[in-house]
């Protein structure tokens, strides 16, 4: 399952520094001046301590973590909606699984803020408005098109366009009132109807505060609390990361990074938490397959069934699905192995309608 998270931010937000922190890349941090520029792209392994435990248990030839992709696109300046988003940039944003809004919280006299002062809550509001205006422009253009078509249509085709018109009018009103599309209740058929638009405010959003080193501790907690209080909502997560510090940490060897974190009293890199937050924000979970050849984490959406999970591995497994042998991660670790879990009655057989749980270990039985 391709999982693409696009980093967005206002100028001088430190967006590319955060990209480097999350991915271990070394992309130039001068910023994009051309909205048609190719984005920075990196594929990142999702940190999962459970995978480490399973690897020690089964000693496989290889271990394969779940992955997500981060795109670092050109910065979005205030008022960009008036000029319009470029075709290439809009394409990356529209196709994103989720958006990560990097918000400047650090104060650096050498890098002046375009607004003259650092105010994270103001900048979040600005970006929210820019995304809403971009969606409104798409909706208004489509409504104009529908209005010109409806008088020429008859029967079911006319009814379909009238239904689309009604949904878009409802979304237009919501955006005008300051409500993002992700917070508008929609029926399954309405969600399907809107899928091709790629609305930006419909996407899950991670608000990521880019902290300075001086803000760690109580100052960060206070800012996080204020941000959550003002901007929390459906499919919105808030986190914080000292981008510059984490980018430096990402360039160190594992031994140097361990020593550096020990000196700072850090148990694990903040990037690990942010990557896991990105993964969870999308409603994704991992199930595992284990054995001597390979231990692998597979990505599926929460609520998927055993037969759908089989399809994530290979279409043949889904087509010929018979049943799945399932044991939870906790039960496997507690008993010490698959044979022990079987003897304890904890390795069970499930049918195609079983809803896979996060951390399940699956063995698919199939016949093609």
VOPAGU-2260 file (C-alpha; in pm, 1 decimal, decimal comma):
REM VOPAGU-2260
SITE   aa  ch    i         X         Y         Z
SITE  UNK   A    0       0,0       0,0       0,0
SITE  UNK   A    1     157,7     328,6    -113,4
SITE  UNK   A    2     143,9     581,9     169,4
SITE  UNK   A    3     241,7     934,3      67,7
SITE  UNK   A    4     264,1    1222,0     313,0
SITE  UNK   A    5     335,8    1566,5     170,3
SITE  UNK   A    6     512,1    1825,9     383,7
SITE  UNK   A    7     374,5    2176,2     339,0
SITE  UNK   A    8     464,5    2498,8     511,9
SITE  UNK   A    9     492,4    2873,3     483,6
SITE  UNK   A   10     828,9    3027,2     383,8
SITE  UNK   A   11    1103,9    2999,6     649,2
SITE  UNK   A   12     912,7    2731,3     840,0
SITE  UNK   A   13    1210,4    2492,7     831,0
SITE  UNK   A   14    1009,5    2243,6     628,5
SITE  UNK   A   15    1307,9    2091,9     446,6
SITE  UNK   A   16    1502,5    2067,7     772,9
SITE  UNK   A   17    1213,0    1866,2     915,7
SITE  UNK   A   18    1209,9    1652,7     599,5
SITE  UNK   A   19    1578,5    1576,5     658,3
SITE  UNK   A   20    1507,4    1498,9    1024,1
SITE  UNK   A   21    1229,4    1252,6     937,4
SITE  UNK   A   22    1406,2    1080,3     650,2
SITE  UNK   A   23    1779,5    1107,2     722,1
SITE  UNK   A   24    1819,3    1285,2     386,7
SITE  UNK   A   25    2054,7    1576,2     328,5
SITE  UNK   A   26    1840,8    1793,3     103,8
SITE  UNK   A   27    1952,0    2157,8      62,6
SITE  UNK   A   28    1759,6    2381,7     301,6
SITE  UNK   A   29    1762,1    2700,6      95,7
SITE  UNK   A   30    1393,9    2652,4      16,4
SITE  UNK   A   31    1207,5    2623,9    -310,8
SITE  UNK   A   32    1149,6    2943,9    -504,6
SITE  UNK   A   33     989,3    2772,8    -802,9
SITE  UNK   A   34     650,8    2611,0    -743,4
SITE  UNK   A   35     719,2    2378,8   -1037,9
SITE  UNK   A   36    1032,5    2238,7    -869,9
SITE  UNK   A   37    1057,6    1864,4    -826,2
SITE  UNK   A   38     994,4    1771,2    -462,5
SITE  UNK   A   39    1239,2    1603,1    -231,6
SITE  UNK   A   40    1127,3    1243,7    -183,1
SITE  UNK   A   41    1232,0     973,0      61,4
SITE  UNK   A   42    1091,7     637,9     168,8
SITE  UNK   A   43    1106,1     581,7     544,3
SITE  UNK   A   44    1074,6     264,5     748,8
SITE  UNK   A   45     808,3     282,1    1019,8
SITE  UNK   A   46     978,0     222,8    1356,8
SITE  UNK   A   47     804,9     -69,4    1530,6
SITE  UNK   A   48     959,7    -229,1    1840,8
SITE  UNK   A   49     738,1    -534,4    1787,2
SITE  UNK   A   50     922,2    -609,7    1463,9
SITE  UNK   A   51    1251,9    -607,0    1652,8
SITE  UNK   A   52    1115,1    -859,4    1904,0
SITE  UNK   A   53     983,6   -1088,2    1630,4
SITE  UNK   A   54    1318,6   -1071,1    1451,0
SITE  UNK   A   55    1496,5   -1189,9    1765,9
SITE  UNK   A   56    1242,7   -1469,9    1807,5
SITE  UNK   A   57    1260,4   -1608,5    1451,5
SITE  UNK   A   58    1610,4   -1499,9    1341,7
SITE  UNK   A   59    1497,1   -1461,7     978,1
SITE  UNK   A   60    1717,5   -1405,4     675,0
SITE  UNK   A   61    1560,8   -1063,7     636,6
SITE  UNK   A   62    1327,2    -827,7     817,6
SITE  UNK   A   63    1096,4    -595,6     624,0
SITE  UNK   A   64     932,7    -302,3     808,3
SITE  UNK   A   65     629,7    -107,6     693,1
SITE  UNK   A   66     714,2     204,3     493,4
SITE  UNK   A   67     580,7     552,2     426,8
SITE  UNK   A   68     693,7     812,6     176,0
SITE  UNK   A   69     751,0    1178,3     256,2
SITE  UNK   A   70     743,4    1446,4     -11,4
SITE  UNK   A   71     888,4    1791,3      55,1
SITE  UNK   A   72     725,0    2027,8    -193,7
SITE  UNK   A   73     767,0    2397,0    -263,0
SITE  UNK   A   74     662,9    2633,5      13,9
SITE  UNK   A   75     315,7    2786,0       7,6
SITE  UNK   A   76     329,8    3161,0      55,4
SITE  UNK   A   77      46,3    3359,3     211,1
SITE  UNK   A   78    -203,0    3460,3     -57,4
SITE  UNK   A   79    -104,5    3183,2    -296,7
SITE  UNK   A   80    -472,2    3102,1    -353,7
SITE  UNK   A   81    -510,4    3434,3    -535,2
SITE  UNK   A   82    -242,3    3335,1    -786,8
SITE  UNK   A   83    -349,1    2970,9    -797,3
SITE  UNK   A   84    -147,6    2658,1    -727,5
SITE  UNK   A   85      75,2    2538,6   -1010,2
SITE  UNK   A   86     -36,1    2224,8   -1190,6
SITE  UNK   A   87     255,1    2010,3   -1070,6
SITE  UNK   A   88     234,8    2125,7    -709,2
SITE  UNK   A   89    -143,4    2084,2    -700,1
SITE  UNK   A   90    -101,6    1732,2    -839,7
SITE  UNK   A   91     132,0    1630,8    -556,8
SITE  UNK   A   92     -99,4    1780,1    -295,8
SITE  UNK   A   93    -413,3    1625,9    -445,6
SITE  UNK   A   94    -260,7    1278,3    -460,9
SITE  UNK   A   95    -124,1    1286,6    -104,6
SITE  UNK   A   96    -252,8    1037,3     149,9
SITE  UNK   A   97    -217,1    1309,9     413,8
SITE  UNK   A   98     -64,5    1654,5     460,6
SITE  UNK   A   99     200,3    1741,8     719,5
SITE  UNK   A  100     192,9    2113,3     795,6
SITE  UNK   A  101     534,0    2215,3     931,3
SITE  UNK   A  102     477,9    2520,9    1149,3
SITE  UNK   A  103     759,4    2747,7    1257,0
SITE  UNK   A  104     783,5    2777,9    1634,1
SITE  UNK   A  105    1157,0    2854,0    1663,0
SITE  UNK   A  106    1296,7    3207,4    1677,2
SITE  UNK   A  107    1614,7    3271,7    1479,3
SITE  UNK   A  108    1725,9    3632,8    1409,2
SITE  UNK   A  109    1935,9    3503,6    1119,7
SITE  UNK   A  110    1619,1    3370,2     951,7
SITE  UNK   A  111    1354,5    3643,1     984,0
SITE  UNK   A  112     991,0    3539,5     969,7
SITE  UNK   A  113     808,2    3685,4     665,9
SITE  UNK   A  114     540,3    3828,1     897,7
SITE  UNK   A  115     800,0    3990,4    1122,6
SITE  UNK   A  116     724,5    3780,2    1429,2
SITE  UNK   A  117     691,9    3411,1    1509,8
SITE  UNK   A  118     331,1    3312,1    1585,4
SITE  UNK   A  119     257,4    2942,5    1523,9
SITE  UNK   A  120    -117,7    2969,9    1581,8
SITE  UNK   A  121    -145,1    3254,2    1331,0
SITE  UNK   A  122      53,5    3055,9    1073,8
SITE  UNK   A  123    -166,9    2746,8    1118,7
SITE  UNK   A  124    -474,5    2961,5    1062,3
SITE  UNK   A  125    -314,5    3113,3     751,8
SITE  UNK   A  126    -237,6    2772,9     599,6
SITE  UNK   A  127    -585,1    2641,9     682,1
SITE  UNK   A  128    -733,5    2938,0     496,7
SITE  UNK   A  129    -507,5    2886,5     194,9
SITE  UNK   A  130    -609,5    2520,0     169,0
SITE  UNK   A  131    -977,2    2609,5     210,5
SITE  UNK   A  132    -956,8    2876,0     -61,6
SITE  UNK   A  133    -793,8    2622,9    -295,3
SITE  UNK   A  134   -1084,1    2381,3    -238,6
SITE  UNK   A  135   -1341,1    2658,0    -281,0
SITE  UNK   A  136   -1192,0    2746,6    -618,8
SITE  UNK   A  137   -1227,6    2385,2    -736,7
SITE  UNK   A  138   -1585,5    2362,4    -607,4
SITE  UNK   A  139   -1695,1    2691,1    -762,6
SITE  UNK   A  140   -1552,7    2593,4   -1100,1
SITE  UNK   A  141   -1729,1    2257,6   -1090,4
SITE  UNK   A  142   -2060,3    2409,9    -976,0
SITE  UNK   A  143   -2051,1    2649,7   -1268,3
SITE  UNK   A  144   -1994,6    2359,1   -1502,4
SITE  UNK   A  145   -2279,3    2155,8   -1350,5
SITE  UNK   A  146   -2517,9    2452,5   -1364,9
SITE  UNK   A  147   -2453,7    2485,7   -1739,1
SITE  UNK   A  148   -2502,3    2112,4   -1798,8
SITE  UNK   A  149   -2815,0    2031,2   -1596,0
SITE  UNK   A  150   -3068,6    2204,4   -1826,9
SITE  UNK   A  151   -2942,6    1987,6   -2114,6
SITE  UNK   A  152   -2969,8    1658,1   -1925,3
SITE  UNK   A  153   -3259,9    1423,0   -1860,7
SITE  UNK   A  154   -3337,3    1120,1   -1646,6
SITE  UNK   A  155   -3074,4     945,3   -1436,1
SITE  UNK   A  156   -2789,5    1154,1   -1574,8
SITE  UNK   A  157   -2960,7    1472,7   -1463,3
SITE  UNK   A  158   -3033,6    1323,0   -1120,8
SITE  UNK   A  159   -2666,8    1225,4   -1075,8
SITE  UNK   A  160   -2550,7    1578,2   -1152,4
SITE  UNK   A  161   -2810,7    1726,2    -920,1
SITE  UNK   A  162   -2688,0    1500,1    -638,0
SITE  UNK   A  163   -2330,5    1610,2    -703,7
SITE  UNK   A  164   -2443,5    1972,0    -709,7
SITE  UNK   A  165   -2615,3    1936,3    -372,5
SITE  UNK   A  166   -2308,7    1780,0    -209,6
SITE  UNK   A  167   -2072,8    2042,9    -350,0
SITE  UNK   A  168   -2303,0    2323,1    -236,8
SITE  UNK   A  169   -2298,6    2176,1     113,8
SITE  UNK   A  170   -1918,2    2160,5     111,5
SITE  UNK   A  171   -1897,0    2515,3     -20,9
SITE  UNK   A  172   -2106,8    2638,5     269,1
SITE  UNK   A  173   -1897,9    2443,2     520,2
SITE  UNK   A  174   -1571,8    2586,3     388,1
SITE  UNK   A  175   -1719,6    2935,8     385,3
SITE  UNK   A  176   -1811,6    2885,1     752,5
SITE  UNK   A  177   -1454,9    2773,8     836,1
SITE  UNK   A  178   -1517,9    2398,0     849,7
SITE  UNK   A  179   -1272,7    2176,9     655,7
SITE  UNK   A  180   -1416,8    1901,9     439,8
SITE  UNK   A  181   -1263,5    1632,8     663,4
SITE  UNK   A  182   -1502,2    1747,4     938,4
SITE  UNK   A  183   -1815,5    1732,4     720,3
SITE  UNK   A  184   -2021,9    1412,7     771,7
SITE  UNK   A  185   -2056,1    1232,4     440,1
SITE  UNK   A  186   -2236,7     918,0     331,7
SITE  UNK   A  187   -2028,4     644,3     162,3
SITE  UNK   A  188   -2177,3     723,2    -178,1
SITE  UNK   A  189   -2095,7    1092,7    -128,5
SITE  UNK   A  190   -1736,5    1009,9     -36,5
SITE  UNK   A  191   -1709,6     800,5    -351,8
SITE  UNK   A  192   -1850,8    1084,2    -559,0
SITE  UNK   A  193   -1588,5    1327,3    -424,0
SITE  UNK   A  194   -1288,8    1093,0    -446,0
SITE  UNK   A  195   -1162,9    1225,8    -776,7
SITE  UNK   A  196   -1142,9    1587,2    -662,1
SITE  UNK   A  197    -849,9    1540,3    -421,6
SITE  UNK   A  198    -977,1    1815,2    -192,9
SITE  UNK   A  199    -695,1    1940,6      30,1
SITE  UNK   A  200    -903,7    2004,4     342,5
SITE  UNK   A  201   -1048,8    1654,3     312,9
SITE  UNK   A  202    -708,9    1497,4     374,6
SITE  UNK   A  203    -588,2    1390,9     719,6
SITE  UNK   A  204    -364,9    1663,8     860,3
SITE  UNK   A  205     -65,2    1644,0    1091,3
SITE  UNK   A  206      22,7    1981,5    1238,2
SITE  UNK   A  207     393,3    1953,5    1321,3
SITE  UNK   A  208     543,4    2231,7    1531,4
SITE  UNK   A  209     907,4    2294,0    1439,7
SITE  UNK   A  210    1067,2    2379,2    1773,4
SITE  UNK   A  211    1393,9    2543,3    1864,3
SITE  UNK   A  212    1624,6    2371,6    2113,5
SITE  UNK   A  213    1538,2    2635,9    2372,7
SITE  UNK   A  214    1171,0    2533,8    2359,0
SITE  UNK   A  215    1209,6    2176,2    2477,5
SITE  UNK   A  216    1022,3    2085,1    2795,9
SITE  UNK   A  217     752,2    2303,9    2948,2
SITE  UNK   A  218     747,8    2558,1    2664,4
SITE  UNK   A  219     683,6    2284,5    2408,0
SITE  UNK   A  220     407,0    2131,0    2620,2
SITE  UNK   A  221     233,8    2468,3    2656,3
SITE  UNK   A  222     246,2    2532,3    2282,0
SITE  UNK   A  223     125,8    2181,3    2204,3
SITE  UNK   A  224    -164,5    2221,8    2444,1
SITE  UNK   A  225    -268,0    2555,9    2291,5
SITE  UNK   A  226    -246,6    2413,0    1940,0
SITE  UNK   A  227    -453,0    2106,5    2025,8
SITE  UNK   A  228    -716,1    2318,2    2200,2
SITE  UNK   A  229    -760,0    2545,4    1899,1
SITE  UNK   A  230    -710,7    2316,5    1601,7
SITE  UNK   A  231    -796,4    1961,2    1704,3
SITE  UNK   A  232   -1070,4    1792,8    1504,1
SITE  UNK   A  233   -1157,0    1482,6    1303,6
SITE  UNK   A  234    -851,8    1333,6    1129,8
SITE  UNK   A  235    -617,8    1600,0    1271,5
SITE  UNK   A  236    -311,3    1521,9    1483,1
SITE  UNK   A  237     -69,4    1761,9    1650,1
SITE  UNK   A  238     294,2    1689,9    1732,5
SITE  UNK   A  239     620,5    1877,7    1782,5
SITE  UNK   A  240     979,2    1819,1    1677,0
SITE  UNK   A  241    1302,2    2015,1    1724,8
SITE  UNK   A  242    1375,2    1999,7    1352,4
SITE  UNK   A  243    1733,4    2126,8    1347,2
SITE  UNK   A  244    1841,2    1906,4    1637,5
SITE  UNK   A  245    1669,5    1599,4    1491,6
SITE  UNK   A  246    1820,1    1664,7    1145,6
SITE  UNK   A  247    2168,4    1665,5    1302,9
SITE  UNK   A  248    2085,6    1348,2    1492,2
SITE  UNK   A  249    1967,5    1176,6    1172,6
SITE  UNK   A  250    2311,8    1230,1    1014,7
SITE  UNK   A  251    2500,8    1051,6    1294,5
SITE  UNK   A  252    2599,2     687,5    1302,9
SITE  UNK   A  253    2385,6     467,2    1529,8
SITE  UNK   A  254    2660,5     467,3    1794,1
SITE  UNK   A  255    2704,9     844,6    1782,6
SITE  UNK   A  256    2328,5     899,2    1786,8
SITE  UNK   A  257    2295,3     673,1    2093,5
SITE  UNK   A  258    2561,0     869,8    2279,2
SITE  UNK   A  259    2410,4    1203,3    2173,5
SITE  UNK   A  260    2062,9    1101,9    2293,3
SITE  UNK   A  261    2206,9     971,0    2620,3
SITE  UNK   A  262    2371,5    1306,8    2686,9
SITE  UNK   A  263    2041,5    1485,4    2622,1
SITE  UNK   A  264    1832,9    1234,3    2817,1
SITE  UNK   A  265    1638,7    1129,5    2505,4
SITE  UNK   A  266    1513,1     769,3    2491,3
SITE  UNK   A  267    1450,6     759,6    2116,0
SITE  UNK   A  268    1459,4    1008,2    1828,4
SITE  UNK   A  269    1150,5    1225,5    1803,2
SITE  UNK   A  270    1132,2    1129,3    1434,1
SITE  UNK   A  271    1024,7     778,4    1538,5
SITE  UNK   A  272     721,5     914,8    1721,2
SITE  UNK   A  273     629,1    1149,3    1435,1
SITE  UNK   A  274     652,8     870,0    1176,2
SITE  UNK   A  275     430,6     647,0    1390,1
SITE  UNK   A  276     186,5     937,9    1435,0
SITE  UNK   A  277     179,9     985,2    1055,1
SITE  UNK   A  278     102,2     616,4    1010,3
SITE  UNK   A  279    -174,0     609,5    1269,9
SITE  UNK   A  280    -330,3     933,2    1141,0
SITE  UNK   A  281    -407,0     755,4     815,3
SITE  UNK   A  282    -596,4     481,1     996,7
SITE  UNK   A  283    -325,0     229,1     914,5
SITE  UNK   A  284    -223,5     -74,9    1116,1
SITE  UNK   A  285      39,3    -346,2    1072,8
SITE  UNK   A  286      -1,4    -720,2    1077,1
SITE  UNK   A  287     296,0    -955,2    1060,3
SITE  UNK   A  288     405,4   -1267,2     879,2
SITE  UNK   A  289     689,0   -1459,1    1041,8
SITE  UNK   A  290     925,7   -1742,3     957,7
SITE  UNK   A  291    1286,5   -1839,1     906,7
SITE  UNK   A  292    1303,6   -1669,3     567,0
SITE  UNK   A  293    1135,8   -1343,2     653,5
SITE  UNK   A  294     965,3   -1139,0     923,1
SITE  UNK   A  295     757,0    -866,3     760,9
SITE  UNK   A  296     516,0    -591,8     864,0
SITE  UNK   A  297     225,7    -548,2     620,5
SITE  UNK   A  298      24,2    -228,6     597,3
SITE  UNK   A  299    -356,8    -234,0     583,9
SITE  UNK   A  300    -632,2       3,6     681,7
SITE  UNK   A  301    -794,9     -46,3    1019,2
SITE  UNK   A  302   -1112,7    -251,8     982,5
SITE  UNK   A  303    -991,7    -467,3     693,2
SITE  UNK   A  304   -1080,1    -835,7     696,1
SITE  UNK   A  305    -856,0   -1140,5     678,4
SITE  UNK   A  306    -927,1   -1192,7     309,0
SITE  UNK   A  307    -838,2    -829,0     235,9
SITE  UNK   A  308    -517,8    -867,8     438,2
SITE  UNK   A  309    -437,1   -1173,8     227,7
SITE  UNK   A  310    -470,2    -952,3     -79,6
SITE  UNK   A  311    -214,6    -711,4      66,2
SITE  UNK   A  312      35,5    -998,6      53,1
SITE  UNK   A  313     -58,3   -1129,6    -291,6
SITE  UNK   A  314    -369,2   -1138,7    -506,6
SITE  UNK   A  315    -344,8   -1519,2    -532,2
SITE  UNK   A  316    -383,9   -1548,2    -154,7
SITE  UNK   A  317    -698,6   -1336,9    -164,0
SITE  UNK   A  318    -844,5   -1524,5    -460,0
SITE  UNK   A  319    -782,3   -1869,1    -310,0
SITE  UNK   A  320    -835,5   -1775,6      55,9
SITE  UNK   A  321    -948,1   -2066,8     274,8
SITE  UNK   A  322    -880,3   -1939,9     625,3
SITE  UNK   A  323    -615,9   -1765,9     832,1
SITE  UNK   A  324    -417,3   -1890,2    1129,3
SITE  UNK   A  325    -404,1   -1596,3    1370,2
SITE  UNK   A  326    -229,8   -1521,5    1697,1
SITE  UNK   A  327    -196,4   -1181,2    1858,9
SITE  UNK   A  328     149,5   -1032,9    1905,2
SITE  UNK   A  329     107,6   -1023,1    2284,3
SITE  UNK   A  330       1,7   -1390,3    2300,2
SITE  UNK   A  331     289,7   -1498,4    2076,7
SITE  UNK   A  332     547,5   -1315,8    2285,5
SITE  UNK   A  333     394,4   -1437,9    2612,5
SITE  UNK   A  334     406,3   -1804,2    2503,3
SITE  UNK   A  335     745,0   -1779,5    2330,5
SITE  UNK   A  336     665,2   -1911,5    1982,7
SITE  UNK   A  337     409,4   -2039,9    1734,4
SITE  UNK   A  338     423,0   -2400,8    1855,7
SITE  UNK   A  339     378,7   -2287,9    2215,5
SITE  UNK   A  340      88,7   -2060,0    2119,7
SITE  UNK   A  341     -75,8   -2349,6    1936,8
SITE  UNK   A  342     -41,3   -2578,5    2241,2
SITE  UNK   A  343    -189,1   -2305,8    2460,5
SITE  UNK   A  344    -489,5   -2277,6    2230,0
SITE  UNK   A  345    -401,6   -1919,5    2135,5
SITE  UNK   A  346    -333,9   -1987,1    1766,9
SITE  UNK   A  347    -680,9   -1987,5    1617,5
SITE  UNK   A  348    -842,8   -2033,3    1276,9
SITE  UNK   A  349   -1038,7   -1739,2    1137,7
SITE  UNK   A  350   -1252,8   -1702,4     825,6
SITE  UNK   A  351   -1252,7   -1437,3     556,5
SITE  UNK   A  352   -1473,2   -1196,1     755,2
SITE  UNK   A  353   -1240,3   -1179,1    1057,2
SITE  UNK   A  354   -1135,1    -816,0    1119,3
SITE  UNK   A  355    -756,8    -808,7    1148,7
SITE  UNK   A  356    -622,0    -637,9    1461,3
SITE  UNK   A  357    -306,0    -430,2    1488,3
SITE  UNK   A  358     -15,6    -663,2    1567,2
SITE  UNK   A  359    -183,6    -986,3    1456,9
SITE  UNK   A  360      48,0   -1254,8    1321,6
SITE  UNK   A  361    -119,0   -1419,1    1020,7
SITE  UNK   A  362     -54,0   -1731,9     819,3
SITE  UNK   A  363    -286,3   -1750,7     518,7
SITE  UNK   A  364    -409,5   -2091,1     404,5
SITE  UNK   A  365    -517,6   -2081,6      39,0
SITE  UNK   A  366    -575,7   -2289,2    -269,8
SITE  UNK   A  367    -558,3   -2160,5    -626,5
